[in-house]
Amino acid sequence: MIENALKKLNITALNEMQESSVKAAKTGKDVILIAPTGSGKTLAFLLPLLSNLKTGVKGVQALVLVPSRELALQIEQVFKQMGTSFKVNCCYGGHAVRIEKNNLAHPPAVLIGTPGRIAYHLEHQNFDESFIETLVLDEFDKALEFGFEQDMSYIIGSLLSLKQRILTSATKMEEVPAFVKLNVPVEVDFSKNIEAKPDLKLKKITAPAADKLDYLFRLLSKIGSKNTLVFCNHRETVDRISDLLFENGLGHDVFHGGMEQFDREKALLKFRNGSHRILITTDLAARGLDIPEVEHIVHYQLPYTEDAYIHRNGRTARMHAKGTAYAILTSEEHYKYLPEDIEEEVLSEKYKLPEASDWVTLYIAHGKKDKINKIDIVGLFLQKGNLTKEDLGLIEVKDTTSYVAVKRSKVDQLLKALSGEKIKGKKLKLEVAS
């Protein structure tokens, strides 16, 4: 079963951390896995989880608790790509409770969700927890940081049939809270793994406090068309930067906890498919998100702790890639965790505005619930829309919507060609995703 899953994922060999995690889990004991962001922790717990699943059980057998909706969706997607016969479902705040209840009426073998929403379903007895033998607490340190302790304690206290707990964390914890009920766990610690050390170049920009926004705009213009994450400490700062970039015609998107779930998902999707190359965000995007290789990190505001700084930088220079992290500082700002010999990035007064991305995201008001899949969309866009395969980028099909990246130069002709067309017998509702 594991061999088949790896084949479906096009993975020929596990890395050392994943091998160690799978081996530890095979003992049947509880496992604590500590490994840096971007090292492949998802597979390190999904493979042992898969080994524990039994056919013929009509109930949830494994529960994965995560601190964010985006991480839940990402893990669900990886499990589906493994091509097993086991059903998987996702539950999270911002998702329609009605849809989740319907899904749980035919219980999945694997349930993934945020603590608040899983606690809600448990409380309302929307699924039978008595079959759950495997529990994964992914990004557990982040879940505690987000204030999920009470919900997690309630959930774990309700799981009376548990045989194995797998806890993952990007940082080593001094003590795991008693409510987790770990029983003589095996620790797999790759937090100091030298191989995971990124090829990251650090640079700083010294700016007067009143001119930080101007310096940021100049830096982003200089960086040009490279994938860039801009980190801030506060949502209000994210929105203020967005207003400035919008006024100056620099394409971008924003991502923070104050946004509706639909808008957050859309922002990540457009960043993933290349429609936008700049994403301005809070620490919510520092880890656990399915986003592409990021070449540049910009700390518009530096975080208060070194851990947060490391996690932000972990979004770039992943695996064998290189990356650059910029810190925009005033002369009065000093952070103990920053090296003293950071290279100064010199900015000119003015740069040419980067050109718009080659890609535009189109929104289709149909999804999995309408029996729509990627093949249907590709067929329609190539045959009736007169596109070539090169004109199509990333396609993502959700429950009730779909998103397609299309070459900017072909969008107008495509919309005209597909006007009045049908997909799976329904009138096609197609527009540019705003």
Backbone torsions as a table, in degrees:
resi	resn	phi	psi	omega
1	MET	NA	-43.8	179.6
2	ILE	-66.5	-40.5	179.2
3	GLU	-59.6	-43.1	179.1
4	ASN	-63.0	-42.9	-179.2
5	ALA	-61.1	-43.4	179.9
6	LEU	-65.4	-37.3	178.6
7	LYS	-62.8	-42.5	179.3
8	LYS	-63.9	-31.7	-179.8
9	LEU	-86.6	1.0	-177.0
10	ASN	57.9	39.2	178.3
11	ILE	-110.5	123.2	-177.8
12	THR	-90.9	-28.7	-179.3
13	ALA	-151.3	145.2	176.3
14	LEU	-80.4	153.3	174.7
15	ASN	-80.2	173.3	-174.0
16	GLU	-59.4	-40.5	-179.7
17	MET	-64.1	-44.5	-179.9
18	GLN	-64.9	-42.0	176.9
19	GLU	-57.7	-46.1	-178.0
20	SER	-64.4	-39.7	-179.3
21	SER	-66.1	-45.2	179.3
22	VAL	-62.3	-42.7	-180.0
23	LYS	-63.0	-43.5	179.7
24	ALA	-63.2	-41.6	-177.7
25	ALA	-67.8	-29.7	-179.2
26	LYS	-62.4	-22.5	179.1
27	THR	-69.3	-16.1	-178.0
28	GLY	85.4	-6.0	179.5
29	LYS	-80.7	165.7	173.3
30	ASP	-66.8	150.3	-175.9
31	VAL	-129.0	135.9	169.0
32	ILE	-111.6	118.6	-179.2
33	LEU	-110.9	118.6	178.7
34	ILE	-116.2	118.0	-178.0
35	ALA	-154.7	150.4	-176.9
36	PRO	-68.6	159.6	176.0
37	THR	-56.4	138.1	176.1
38	GLY	85.0	7.8	-176.0
39	SER	-94.3	-5.3	177.2
40	GLY	98.4	34.3	-177.7
41	LYS	-64.9	-32.7	-176.6
42	THR	-56.0	-49.2	179.6
43	LEU	-67.5	-31.7	-178.1
44	ALA	-64.3	-25.9	175.5
45	PHE	-105.9	-23.6	-179.9
46	LEU	-70.1	-34.7	-179.2
47	LEU	-66.4	-48.0	175.2
48	PRO	-61.5	-38.7	178.6
49	LEU	-59.9	-44.1	-179.7
50	LEU	-62.0	-40.0	179.4
51	SER	-62.6	-27.9	-178.0
52	ASN	-82.5	-13.5	-175.8
53	LEU	-75.2	143.2	178.8
54	LYS	-119.1	141.9	176.3
55	THR	-77.9	152.1	176.2
56	GLY	88.3	-6.2	177.8
57	VAL	-85.7	123.2	-176.6
58	LYS	-98.3	64.2	179.6
59	GLY	-173.1	171.2	178.5
60	VAL	-69.6	125.0	-178.8
61	GLN	-103.8	-27.1	-177.7
62	ALA	-136.3	137.2	179.7
63	LEU	-121.1	129.9	177.4
64	VAL	-116.2	116.1	178.4
65	LEU	-100.7	131.4	-177.6
66	VAL	-133.7	156.4	-176.6
67	PRO	-80.5	-15.1	-177.1
68	SER	-138.1	154.8	-179.9
69	ARG	-61.9	-42.7	-176.3
70	GLU	-61.5	-39.8	179.4
71	LEU	-66.8	-39.4	177.1
72	ALA	-57.9	-47.2	-178.9
73	LEU	-65.2	-37.6	179.9
74	GLN	-64.4	-44.8	-179.4
75	ILE	-65.9	-40.9	177.5
76	GLU	-57.9	-43.1	-178.5
77	GLN	-63.7	-43.2	179.3
78	VAL	-63.3	-43.3	-179.7
79	PHE	-62.4	-41.6	179.2
80	LYS	-63.9	-37.4	179.9
81	GLN	-66.5	-19.8	179.2
82	MET	-71.1	-14.7	173.1
83	GLY	64.2	37.2	178.1
84	THR	-84.6	174.1	177.9
85	SER	-88.8	0.7	-175.9
86	PHE	-89.1	138.1	178.8
87	LYS	-78.3	144.6	176.8
88	VAL	-132.1	143.5	176.5
89	ASN	-137.0	159.1	-176.5
90	CYS	-123.9	136.9	176.4
91	CYS	-132.3	131.0	-177.5
92	TYR	-161.6	155.0	177.6
93	GLY	-59.1	138.7	-178.5
94	GLY	96.3	-15.1	176.8
95	HIS	-93.8	144.9	-176.7
96	ALA	-61.2	122.6	179.4
97	VAL	-60.2	-37.6	-178.6
98	ARG	-58.6	-45.3	179.2
99	ILE	-63.7	-41.8	-179.2
100	GLU	-64.5	-41.5	178.8
101	LYS	-62.2	-41.3	178.0
102	ASN	-61.9	-42.8	179.2
103	ASN	-63.4	-40.6	-177.2
104	LEU	-74.0	-17.1	176.6
105	ALA	-63.4	-27.5	172.5
106	HIS	-115.4	84.1	-164.7
107	PRO	-55.5	136.9	173.9
108	PRO	-79.0	159.2	174.2
109	ALA	-72.8	-33.8	-178.2
110	VAL	-122.0	125.9	178.1
111	LEU	-116.6	126.3	-179.4
112	ILE	-117.8	136.2	179.7
113	GLY	-173.1	170.8	175.5
114	THR	-83.3	149.3	-174.3
115	PRO	-56.4	-41.3	-178.1
116	GLY	-60.3	-45.8	-177.4
117	ARG	-73.9	-38.5	177.6
118	ILE	-64.9	-40.6	177.8
119	ALA	-60.6	-39.5	178.5
120	TYR	-60.4	-48.1	-178.0
121	HIS	-66.8	-35.0	176.9
122	LEU	-64.6	-46.6	-178.4
123	GLU	-60.2	-38.5	-178.5
124	HIS	-91.9	9.4	176.5
125	GLN	52.9	43.5	179.6
126	ASN	-82.1	-10.9	171.4
127	PHE	-149.3	157.6	-178.8
128	ASP	-90.8	115.2	-176.1
129	GLU	-84.4	-4.3	-170.6
130	SER	-70.7	-14.0	179.6
131	PHE	-92.4	-8.6	-172.6
132	ILE	-73.4	115.2	-180.0
133	GLU	-110.3	-19.0	-179.1
134	THR	-121.0	129.5	176.6
135	LEU	-123.6	128.9	173.6
136	VAL	-113.6	127.8	173.8
137	LEU	-109.1	93.1	-175.2
138	ASP	-87.1	141.5	-176.8
139	GLU	50.0	48.6	-173.6
140	PHE	-59.6	-39.2	179.5
141	ASP	-61.1	-37.6	179.1
142	LYS	-70.3	-37.5	179.5
143	ALA	-62.1	-39.9	176.7
144	LEU	-65.3	-42.5	179.9
145	GLU	-60.4	-35.0	-179.0
146	PHE	-82.0	-1.4	174.9
147	GLY	85.6	27.9	-177.3
148	PHE	-92.7	11.2	-173.8
149	GLU	-56.1	-46.5	-176.8
150	GLN	-62.9	-46.2	179.7
151	ASP	-63.5	-43.9	-178.8
152	MET	-64.7	-39.1	178.9
153	SER	-62.2	-43.0	179.2
154	TYR	-63.7	-44.1	-178.0
155	ILE	-64.0	-51.2	-176.7
156	ILE	-62.9	-36.7	177.5
157	GLY	-65.1	-21.2	-179.0
158	SER	-89.2	-14.3	-174.9
159	LEU	-92.0	93.8	-172.7
160	LEU	-90.3	-9.8	-176.9
161	SER	-104.9	9.5	-175.7
162	LEU	-59.6	135.5	175.8
163	LYS	-114.6	-26.1	-178.4
164	GLN	-146.6	136.0	174.9
165	ARG	-117.0	133.3	174.8
166	ILE	-121.1	118.9	-177.1
167	LEU	-113.2	126.4	177.7
168	THR	-115.3	149.5	-179.4
169	SER	-155.5	147.2	176.9
170	ALA	-84.7	-17.3	-179.6
171	THR	-126.9	149.3	179.5
172	LYS	-74.3	129.2	-178.4
173	MET	-97.2	140.0	179.3
174	GLU	-63.0	-38.9	-177.7
175	GLU	-153.6	132.8	175.4
176	VAL	-85.2	128.6	-178.4
177	PRO	-54.3	146.4	-175.6
178	ALA	-61.3	-29.5	-175.8
179	PHE	-63.0	-19.2	179.6
180	VAL	-70.3	-25.5	176.9
181	LYS	59.7	40.3	177.1
182	LEU	-64.1	139.5	-177.9
183	ASN	-117.2	101.2	-178.6
184	VAL	41.2	66.0	-174.6
185	PRO	-72.5	152.7	170.1
186	VAL	-88.2	129.1	-179.7
187	GLU	-100.8	126.4	175.4
188	VAL	-112.5	104.4	-170.8
189	ASP	-112.6	108.1	176.1
190	PHE	-115.7	21.9	-176.8
191	SER	-66.3	-25.9	179.9
192	LYS	-109.5	23.8	-178.7
193	ASN	-64.7	115.7	-175.4
194	ILE	-63.0	-34.6	-178.9
195	GLU	-62.9	-25.2	-177.8
196	ALA	-83.7	-2.1	-179.3
197	LYS	-66.9	122.0	-173.8
198	PRO	-76.6	154.7	173.8
199	ASP	-86.9	79.5	-170.4
200	LEU	-116.2	128.1	176.8
201	LYS	-98.5	131.0	179.4
202	LEU	-103.2	135.1	177.1
203	LYS	-137.1	153.3	176.8
204	LYS	-126.6	154.9	176.2
205	ILE	-127.6	119.6	179.2
206	THR	-92.6	121.6	-174.5
207	ALA	-133.7	143.0	171.8
208	PRO	-61.8	142.6	-175.6
209	ALA	-51.7	-41.5	-176.4
210	ALA	-70.9	-16.7	-174.8
211	ASP	-111.9	12.0	-176.2
212	LYS	-58.7	-40.3	180.0
213	LEU	-62.4	-41.8	179.6
214	ASP	-64.0	-42.1	179.7
215	TYR	-64.9	-38.4	177.8
216	LEU	-62.6	-46.1	-179.6
217	PHE	-59.4	-42.2	179.6
218	ARG	-66.1	-39.7	179.1
219	LEU	-64.1	-45.5	-179.6
220	LEU	-63.8	-35.6	177.5
221	SER	-67.6	-37.5	179.0
222	LYS	-68.4	-43.9	178.7
223	ILE	-59.8	-38.2	174.9
224	GLY	75.2	-127.0	-167.7
225	SER	-95.3	32.3	178.4
226	LYS	-99.2	145.7	177.9
227	ASN	-60.4	123.4	-173.5
228	THR	-136.2	133.3	172.0
229	LEU	-106.7	128.3	176.3
230	VAL	-107.9	117.2	-176.9
231	PHE	-99.3	136.6	175.9
232	CYS	-129.7	162.9	178.8
233	ASN	-88.4	-19.1	-173.3
234	HIS	-134.1	146.6	178.5
235	ARG	-59.3	-39.9	-177.3
236	GLU	-60.7	-35.8	179.5
237	THR	-68.6	-40.5	176.8
238	VAL	-55.6	-48.6	-177.8
239	ASP	-66.2	-36.1	-179.9
240	ARG	-66.5	-42.4	177.8
241	ILE	-64.2	-41.8	179.9
242	SER	-58.7	-42.9	178.9
243	ASP	-59.2	-43.5	-179.3
244	LEU	-64.4	-45.9	-178.7
245	LEU	-65.3	-38.7	178.8
246	PHE	-61.8	-45.8	179.4
247	GLU	-61.0	-31.2	-178.2
248	ASN	-96.7	7.9	173.7
249	GLY	73.2	26.1	179.2
250	LEU	-101.1	112.2	-176.7
251	GLY	-61.5	138.1	-177.4
252	HIS	-168.7	177.4	170.7
253	ASP	-140.8	167.1	-179.8
254	VAL	-124.8	155.9	-177.0
255	PHE	-151.4	114.9	175.1
256	HIS	-158.9	169.5	-173.0
257	GLY	-67.9	-13.5	-179.7
258	GLY	-84.8	-3.7	-177.8
259	MET	-88.9	156.4	172.9
260	GLU	-64.6	148.2	-178.6
261	GLN	-56.3	-41.4	-179.5
262	PHE	-58.0	-44.6	-178.3
263	ASP	-70.3	-34.7	177.7
264	ARG	-65.3	-45.7	-180.0
265	GLU	-62.0	-40.2	-178.8
266	LYS	-66.1	-39.7	179.5
267	ALA	-62.3	-44.6	179.0
268	LEU	-65.4	-40.5	-178.3
269	LEU	-61.6	-44.1	-179.0
270	LYS	-69.6	-28.6	175.7
271	PHE	-73.7	-39.9	178.4
272	ARG	-61.5	-43.7	-173.3
273	ASN	-88.7	1.9	173.9
274	GLY	88.9	3.7	178.3
275	SER	-65.9	-34.2	172.8
276	HIS	-125.8	139.4	-178.5
277	ARG	-104.2	-7.9	-179.8
278	ILE	-119.2	128.8	175.5
279	LEU	-125.9	121.1	179.0
280	ILE	-99.6	129.4	-168.2
281	THR	-152.1	168.0	170.3
282	THR	-94.9	-171.7	179.5
283	ASP	-66.6	-4.5	176.5
284	LEU	-57.6	-29.2	-178.7
285	ALA	-96.4	9.1	-175.4
286	ALA	-70.2	-25.6	178.1
287	ARG	-162.2	163.0	174.3
288	GLY	77.6	12.0	-179.2
289	LEU	-110.5	148.0	177.6
290	ASP	-87.5	84.5	177.1
291	ILE	-128.3	155.4	-172.9
292	PRO	-70.3	175.2	175.2
293	GLU	-56.2	125.3	-178.8
294	VAL	-104.5	126.3	-175.9
295	GLU	-84.7	-28.2	-177.0
296	HIS	-134.1	136.6	171.3
297	ILE	-113.2	132.8	175.5
298	VAL	-120.4	120.4	174.6
299	HIS	-92.5	93.5	176.5
300	TYR	-67.1	-39.4	170.1
301	GLN	-125.6	129.7	178.2
302	LEU	-77.3	144.9	-180.0
303	PRO	-72.0	168.3	-175.6
304	TYR	-79.8	-23.3	-176.5
305	THR	-121.6	155.1	179.1
306	GLU	-66.6	-36.7	178.6
307	ASP	-55.9	-47.6	-179.6
308	ALA	-62.2	-39.6	178.9
309	TYR	-62.0	-44.0	-180.0
310	ILE	-64.3	-42.4	-179.5
311	HIS	-65.8	-38.8	176.1
312	ARG	-59.7	-50.0	-178.6
313	ASN	-65.0	-22.5	179.1
314	GLY	-67.3	-9.7	177.3
315	ARG	-76.4	-13.9	178.2
316	THR	-120.4	173.8	179.0
317	ALA	51.4	40.4	-178.6
318	ARG	-85.8	153.5	-176.9
319	MET	52.7	-112.7	-175.6
320	HIS	-110.6	13.1	-177.3
321	ALA	-85.6	167.1	177.0
322	LYS	-108.1	159.3	178.8
323	GLY	-157.5	165.9	178.5
324	THR	-129.5	134.4	175.8
325	ALA	-116.2	127.3	179.2
326	TYR	-108.2	138.1	173.8
327	ALA	-115.5	121.8	176.6
328	ILE	-94.0	113.3	-172.8
329	LEU	-124.3	150.0	167.5
330	THR	-88.6	163.7	-178.4
331	SER	-65.2	-19.5	-179.0
332	GLU	-86.2	-14.7	-175.2
333	GLU	-84.1	131.0	177.6
334	HIS	-139.5	128.3	179.9
335	TYR	-122.4	125.8	-175.2
336	LYS	-60.2	-31.1	-175.9
337	TYR	-79.4	-10.1	178.9
338	LEU	-83.6	135.9	174.3
339	PRO	-62.0	152.3	-178.1
340	GLU	-78.4	-25.8	-172.9
341	ASP	-99.6	40.9	179.6
342	ILE	-72.1	135.6	179.3
343	GLU	-67.5	137.2	178.7
344	GLU	-85.8	129.0	175.2
345	GLU	-89.6	122.5	-178.3
346	VAL	-93.8	128.5	-179.3
347	LEU	-109.6	140.0	173.2
348	SER	-79.1	171.1	-179.5
349	GLU	-67.7	-35.8	-175.5
350	LYS	-146.7	144.3	175.8
351	TYR	-130.1	156.0	175.9
352	LYS	-68.7	138.9	179.6
353	LEU	-65.7	130.0	179.0
354	PRO	-59.5	144.9	179.1
355	GLU	-70.3	154.3	178.6
356	ALA	-63.2	153.2	178.7
357	SER	-59.8	154.8	177.1
358	ASP	-70.8	-14.6	-172.7
359	TRP	-110.5	148.3	173.5
360	VAL	-129.5	142.4	179.4
361	THR	-94.5	127.2	175.5
362	LEU	-103.7	141.5	-177.3
363	TYR	-106.5	129.4	176.0
364	ILE	-115.4	128.8	-176.2
365	ALA	-84.5	41.1	176.5
366	HIS	-142.6	149.1	-179.3
367	GLY	-150.6	-153.9	-175.6
368	LYS	-58.6	-35.4	-178.5
369	LYS	-66.1	-20.4	176.8
370	ASP	-96.8	13.3	-179.3
371	LYS	63.9	27.6	178.5
372	ILE	-90.3	137.8	174.0
373	ASN	-132.5	176.9	-176.3
374	LYS	-60.5	-37.4	-177.8
375	ILE	-63.0	-39.3	177.9
376	ASP	-60.0	-44.0	-176.8
377	ILE	-68.6	-45.4	179.1
378	VAL	-59.4	-46.5	-179.8
379	GLY	-57.5	-47.2	-179.3
380	LEU	-63.8	-45.7	-176.0
381	PHE	-68.7	-33.0	180.0
382	LEU	-81.1	-44.7	-174.4
383	GLN	-78.7	-50.9	-176.6
384	LYS	-91.5	-26.9	-177.7
385	GLY	-91.2	-5.8	177.8
386	ASN	58.5	34.2	175.8
387	LEU	-94.2	161.3	169.8
388	THR	-101.0	168.0	179.5
389	LYS	-60.1	-32.6	-179.2
390	GLU	-67.9	-20.0	-179.7
391	ASP	-82.4	-10.1	-177.9
392	LEU	-105.7	135.1	176.0
393	GLY	-107.9	-142.8	-177.5
394	LEU	-65.7	134.7	176.3
395	ILE	-117.4	128.4	177.9
396	GLU	-127.0	124.0	-178.7
397	VAL	-107.3	118.7	179.0
398	LYS	-100.7	-172.0	-178.6
399	ASP	-59.4	-50.1	-174.6
400	THR	-122.9	1.7	-179.1
401	THR	-140.9	164.0	174.3
402	SER	-140.5	153.6	-179.3
403	TYR	-132.5	135.6	-177.8
404	VAL	-131.0	129.1	173.9
405	ALA	-86.4	126.0	-178.2
406	VAL	-128.1	145.0	177.7
407	LYS	-56.2	130.9	-176.7
408	ARG	-52.3	-39.7	-176.1
409	SER	-68.5	-14.3	-176.2
410	LYS	-107.4	-2.8	-171.9
411	VAL	-63.4	-49.7	-176.6
412	ASP	-59.4	-47.6	-178.8
413	GLN	-65.3	-34.2	-180.0
414	LEU	-66.7	-48.0	-179.6
415	LEU	-59.4	-38.2	179.1
416	LYS	-68.6	-44.4	-177.4
417	ALA	-65.4	-33.4	-175.6
418	LEU	-95.6	2.5	178.3
419	SER	-61.3	123.6	179.2
420	GLY	85.2	-1.6	179.5
421	GLU	-75.3	166.5	177.7
422	LYS	-120.2	154.8	173.4
423	ILE	-132.7	123.9	-174.9
424	LYS	50.6	42.0	175.4
425	GLY	80.5	-1.9	179.9
426	LYS	-110.8	147.4	178.8
427	LYS	-62.2	129.8	-176.7
428	LEU	-72.0	124.0	174.4
429	LYS	-106.3	104.5	-172.5
430	LEU	-129.6	131.1	177.7
431	GLU	-155.0	166.5	176.3
432	VAL	-73.3	130.1	179.6
433	ALA	-73.5	120.8	-177.0
434	SER	-79.8	NA	NA
